[in-house]
Amino acid sequence: MQMVAQVLVGVVAALHIYFLILEMFLWDTPYGMKTFGNSPEKAAMTKVLAANQGLYNGFLAAGLIWGLMLGAAGRDVITFFLACVVIAGLYGAATASRKILFVQALPAAVALALVFFV
């Protein structure tokens, strides 16, 4: 796998670690509420759901990091987890916010294309 593809996979993993932190730890802080457009009341009501979502983002990051650590043998692992990110991003864009398409699905789709074609 080319260096550019590996770097972009690392960027996608880093994004998901950032999402984990936002959703698990910063959800009801001023920064988290501004990021997601939540009121204090809505943030309080959805905090447990957001933490669960953040945990899933952490699993996606862990899978991508695992695939990178495997080197060339990790291509299938990376492919699986990038496909999961793309699908989750498409679903989130369709059901929650179109912004998810650009923040989550697009970087993963580009990384997936690079893994296959570079």
Buried (B, 14 or more C-beta within 10 A) or exposed (E): BEEEBBEBBBBBBEBBBBBBBBBBEBBBEEEBBEEBEBEEEEBEEBBEEBBEBBEBBBEBBBBBBBBBEEEEEBBEBBBEBBEBBBEBBBEBBEEEEEEBBEBBBBBBBBBBEBBEEE
